[in-house]
């Protein structure tokens, strides 16, 4: 997938042990979209409260929630 200069994407990878790595792809890493994705990536990796909030959002209780 090729990104335009005004586009950026977070690439999340989960290993077999449940570890998560975050990468940023951007058509223009110094542009606004790249900067926003980079800021989100940093927050995902460094903010324990944010990590917990995300994990709570994706928890499924007895299969009742839809993704």
FENVEN-V826253 format. One record per residue. N is the residue number from 0. OMEGA is omega in degrees with one decimal (999 if undefined). Layout:
[[N/OMEGA] [N/OMEGA]]
This chain:
[[0/176.3] [1/179.1] [2/174.0] [3/-178.9] [4/-178.8] [5/-179.5] [6/174.3] [7/-178.8] [8/170.0] [9/176.8] [10/-178.4] [11/178.3] [12/178.5] [13/179.5] [14/-176.0] [15/177.6] [16/179.8] [17/177.0] [18/-177.5] [19/171.3] [20/-176.5] [21/175.3] [22/179.1] [23/171.6] [24/-177.4] [25/174.0] [26/178.1] [27/-175.6] [28/-179.7] [29/179.7] [30/-177.4] [31/-178.4] [32/178.3] [33/179.7] [34/178.3] [35/179.4] [36/178.6] [37/179.1] [38/177.9] [39/179.4] [40/178.8] [41/179.9] [42/178.2] [43/-174.9] [44/-171.6] [45/-174.5] [46/-176.4] [47/179.1] [48/178.5] [49/177.7] [50/179.9] [51/178.6] [52/178.9] [53/-178.7] [54/176.9] [55/-179.6] [56/-175.3] [57/177.0] [58/180.0] [59/178.7] [60/176.3] [61/177.6] [62/-177.0] [63/-178.4] [64/174.9] [65/179.0] [66/999]]
